[in-house]
Amino acid sequence: MAIALDHLIVPARDRTASAQLLARLLDVPWSESAVAPFTEVYVSDSLTLDFDQHDAPFPVLHFCFRVDEAKFDEILQRLTAAGIPYRSTPGGETDMKINTHGGGRLMYWNEPDGHVWEALTVSYARQAPARPG
């Protein structure tokens, strides 16, 4: 069997509100867990994000979702409708622009706890590196 990432824990101040917001933006299902103290977002058939309640400080994390062009447009429309600012770089100014570096489109936004969410249409992490010489 190939190795597959099954789930990730996402720390949150309000696990249900954070999970509901992400699920709404991505247009995917969510639920309170029946087996653990999490609120789950079912990103795909093979990946679940388990939002976990934390009161102590926690690091800001970065999550990237590769989507097709139509899904990218849908996410952008939902961000805009919700009044959530987005940007073309992982940090820095909220420029409300889409980055097209790498042959696709990508954008970043923050959720209330500061985590950085990214949506892209072409994976820059999966592009073959240039070979010397």
Protein Blocks (a to p, Z undefined) as FASTA:
>chain_A
ZZddfbdcdddfblmlmmmmmmmmnopaddddfkbccddddfblmbccdddddfbdcddd
dddddddfklmmmmmmmmmmnopacdfbfbdjdehpacfehhiacdddddfkopacdddf
bdfklpccddeZZ
